[in-house]
Structures are given as C-alpha cells and as structure tokens.
Amino acid sequence: MVDIYNFSAGPAMIPKEVMDKVKEDLVSLKGLGNSILEISHRSKEFLQVVEESEQDIRDLMKIPLEYKVLFCHGGARAQFSAVPLNLLSHPNNYADYVDSGYWSFRAAQEAQKYCNVNMIDVKTIVDGHHSIIPLSKWNISDKSYYVHYCPNETINGIALHEEPHLKDKIMVADCSSVILSRPIDINNYGVIYAGTQKNIGTAGLAVIIIHEDLLENARREVPSILNYKLQAQNNSMFNTPPTFSWYITGLVLKWLKKQGGLEIISQRNQQKADLLYKNLDQSNFYINDVSAKYRSVMNVTFKLSNSKLENIFFQKADLLGLRMLKGHQSVGGIRASLYNAMPIAGVKKLIEYMKYFELKYG
C-alpha cells in the first residue's frame, strides 16, 4: 500500500500520532468503557479536555489573560455574522473589510447584512503576478470601529505576511488557515477567529480569541449561540458543544506542543513551502502567478501550461496517494495545502511526481 498524503485545503490531514490516539479512545476513553463520542460534555473527563485545550492554546500562542478563548459551533462562516453582531452595538455602525481574495470578500458580504461596510480592495497585479497593496496604503475609514482582514487566502494562494499595526483601530482576523502555523502577536488584535479543520482538528468547531473589553458590545438580537459574552460566561458550553471536534483539537494542540511549539512548526512549514515553490520556479510547465512576496506558505496554487492535462495529472497523482490536489471550483488549477500535519515526505513525494509528469507530458 502507498502512503496517503491529503493536500486538501480542509478538512485537512490529522497527525498520525493523533489518529492512533483517536482509535483507542473511540472505543473506550481512558478505560471508561464509553467512547469519546458518548460521554457527556459535563463529565469530569470532558471537562479535563476543556481545561487542557484552553491552557494548551494559551501556551502555544502566548495569549494574555485579558483575552478570552472560546470554542464554538460552526466554522469561520458562522463568525462572518458573529463578528459584526458582537462588536457593533448599532446596525448603522461602520467597519472596514479588506478584500484580498475569495474568503475576505465573503466575510464582507455577510457583514453587510448587519452594518455599513467600507470595502478596501487591496488586490493588484505587479509584473503580471497577483500581488497585495501594502498595509500603509490601505484606505482605512475614519468612521470604522474595526478592520477585518484575512491574512491567508486559501483559494488564491496569496498571503499578507505583514502583521497589522494600526493606531486607534480594532483588528479582526480570519486566521482559519494560518492559526498555529506560526507565531503571531495576539496584542495586535481585538479578535482572531478560525475554523479548526485546517491546522488544529476536524470540521465543526471554531476557535475565537477576543479581548475581554470587547465582550460588552453585542447587539440585543445576536443569537445566543453566537453571543461571545454568553459563551465566555458559560465556558463555551452555553449549549452542547461539538464534543468530538473539541476533543480532536485538544489532541492536536498537545501534538503541536510535543513538536516544540510554533517556532519549530513555522520553520518546518516554511521549509515545505520553499521546496515546492523552488520546484515551480525552475519549471515552465507549471505556473504560479502570485508575486513571491505574497505567496502563501499554507496553500500553494499553480496551473499546468497545458490545462488539458489536468485530469490526467489528478488521476495519476491519486494512484500514488497524492490526494485532493484539485484547485477550488471558482478558480480551477492545482492546489497543494501544506498545513501543520503534512510531513515533508509528502511534499517531496509530490515534487518527485511533478518532475516525472513534466518529463512525460512536457
């Protein structure tokens, strides 16, 4: 049997060590005789998961005590609505939304239902490559209460590596595809949110990190399940949480700590991306159209010079255990997602296959 490497943008790979532990607990958690799927979220066993997962993510991300950590239902899309409803007490309030690609645009679309959105289009073309307007030139509105942006666009393969430093503005970041892939300075943000299905677990859960001063801004009509203050008051268990997803996230957090923390993880992720981009840059058969400065470390997108060969590329890759390489339906092409659980062996195997395919069909 060949080794299977899942290059999906999400749900993504889970570390093998974590999967082995899940297999044990799926039948009987810590000898209880009950599966992790069956135990109550109020049981001492699951409350241990709750306590340890929060402490582990605080340790990994160096989260100050004045920030609350929430584990909530739904992925990032639910937070597209939750953010304006929790931060803007009146529907006539203003917010800036930075449009750098597919997901930041979708977040802005959703926010328009609840507030006045000033859309800041930062997409541009430099020397024929997709690029981003520098933060210093963003058209930030005087009226806006917060600035929302997405530091990594999974579909477009483009990233904003510069951390925001904006005076008198609350920064909100959709970090779904970069959370725990590298260190960040939490103090630069009012809110960070992320779906867990890419770097820290399975689908169905979102992590929200919010400064406690912002918990008093929620609108009266915000649904209780999306109310950050209510979730914080109830230790993220105002309602029955997605216990299995939370448990998986807890295991992944422990795995990340065992790897040596985010500095080590970041170096490993950069090494994987550098190898793949180097292979792309040495070829005229494969085309990456993102400016080098704004290339995503997590999601490497590229196309074949002859698009008619794509289906053959995917079919042969699948037989070799290189799975889920098809680009998003909105843009097509090829996408290799290199999240935390993707080993360097998977990237090397992909590069080896790409070289073979170019020799055969180039």
Helices and strands as residue ranges (DSSP letters): E 5-6, H 16-27, G 29-31, H 44-61, E 67-73, H 76-87, E 94-99, H 102-111, E 116-121, E 123-126, E 129-132, G 135-137, E 144-149, E 152-153, E 158-159, E 170-174, G 186-188, E 191-195, E 205-211, G 212-216, G 224-226, H 228-233, H 243-259, H 262-281, E 286-287, G 292-294, E 299-304, G 307-309, H 310-319, E 322-323, E 334-337, H 344-361
